[in-house]
């Protein structure tokens, strides 16, 4: 009896699923960010273009974080190596962009 209970507890821990609620919240948040982006671009005549560009960049970063955390499950344990490689790739890409801008401007 005790071995059955411990086996079922181990099975429950191993197959724990986060459920629909977090995915639905992440999906709604993504939709809201997209709608805000569309509204910002539509109001380009009334609002400063620099503000809209900054707003769009911030919302794009938020979208990437949501996509990676909830849809690609990067927030779960065991995903450290892909995160390290993505951060390394982002560092190399940003270094290339900065050096290209430096090369063009000077």
C-alpha positions as CSV (number, residue, x, y, z in Angstrom):
1,X,0.0,0.0,0.0
2,X,2.8,2.4,0.9
3,X,4.7,1.6,-2.2
4,X,1.6,2.3,-4.3
5,X,1.2,5.7,-2.6
6,X,4.8,6.7,-3.1
7,X,4.6,5.5,-6.8
8,X,1.5,7.6,-7.4
9,X,3.1,10.7,-5.7
10,X,6.2,10.3,-7.8
11,X,4.0,10.0,-10.9
12,X,2.0,13.1,-10.0
13,X,5.2,15.2,-9.5
14,X,6.7,14.0,-12.8
15,X,3.6,14.8,-14.8
16,X,2.6,18.1,-13.2
17,X,1.2,20.4,-15.8
18,X,0.8,24.1,-15.4
19,X,-2.7,24.1,-16.8
20,X,-4.7,26.3,-19.2
21,X,-5.1,29.3,-17.0
22,X,-1.5,30.6,-17.4
23,X,-1.6,29.9,-21.1
24,X,-4.8,31.8,-21.5
25,X,-3.5,34.7,-19.5
26,X,-0.3,34.8,-21.6
27,X,-2.4,34.6,-24.8
28,X,-4.6,37.5,-23.7
29,X,-1.6,39.6,-22.7
30,X,-0.1,39.0,-26.1
31,X,-3.3,40.0,-27.8
32,X,-3.5,43.2,-25.7
33,X,0.1,44.1,-26.6
34,X,-0.6,43.6,-30.3
35,X,-3.7,45.7,-30.1
36,X,-1.8,48.5,-28.3
37,X,0.9,48.3,-31.0
38,X,-1.7,48.6,-33.8
39,X,-3.4,51.6,-32.0
40,X,0.0,53.3,-31.6
41,X,0.9,52.9,-35.3
42,X,-2.6,54.1,-36.3
43,X,-2.2,57.3,-34.1
44,X,1.1,58.3,-35.7
45,X,-0.4,61.5,-36.9
46,X,-1.3,62.7,-33.4
47,X,1.6,61.3,-31.3
48,X,5.3,61.9,-31.6
49,X,7.0,59.3,-33.8
50,X,9.9,58.8,-31.4
51,X,7.5,57.9,-28.6
52,X,5.8,55.4,-30.8
53,X,9.1,53.8,-31.8
54,X,10.1,53.4,-28.2
55,X,6.7,52.1,-27.2
56,X,6.8,49.5,-30.0
57,X,10.3,48.4,-29.0
58,X,9.3,47.9,-25.4
59,X,6.2,46.0,-26.4
60,X,8.3,43.8,-28.7
61,X,10.6,42.9,-25.9
62,X,7.6,42.1,-23.7
63,X,6.2,39.9,-26.4
64,X,9.5,38.0,-26.8
65,X,9.7,37.4,-23.0
66,X,6.1,36.1,-22.9
67,X,6.6,33.9,-26.0
68,X,9.8,32.4,-24.6
69,X,8.5,31.9,-21.1
70,X,5.1,30.5,-21.7
71,X,5.0,29.0,-25.2
72,X,8.6,27.8,-25.4
73,X,8.7,26.9,-21.7
74,X,12.0,28.6,-21.0
75,X,10.9,29.4,-17.5
76,X,10.9,25.7,-16.6
77,X,13.8,23.8,-15.1
78,X,16.3,22.2,-17.4
79,X,16.3,25.0,-20.0
80,X,19.4,26.9,-18.9
81,X,21.6,25.9,-21.7
82,X,19.3,27.2,-24.5
83,X,18.9,30.4,-22.6
84,X,22.7,30.8,-22.3
85,X,23.1,30.2,-26.0
86,X,20.3,32.7,-26.9
87,X,21.9,35.3,-24.6
88,X,25.3,34.6,-26.2
89,X,23.7,35.0,-29.7
90,X,22.1,38.3,-28.6
91,X,25.4,39.6,-27.3
92,X,27.2,38.7,-30.6
93,X,24.3,40.3,-32.7
94,X,24.4,43.5,-30.6
95,X,28.2,43.7,-30.9
96,X,27.9,43.4,-34.6
97,X,25.3,46.1,-34.8
98,X,27.3,48.5,-32.6
99,X,30.5,47.8,-34.6
100,X,28.6,48.3,-37.9
101,X,27.2,51.6,-36.7
102,X,30.6,52.7,-35.5
103,X,32.2,51.8,-38.8
104,X,29.5,53.7,-40.8
105,X,29.6,56.8,-38.7
106,X,33.3,57.2,-38.2
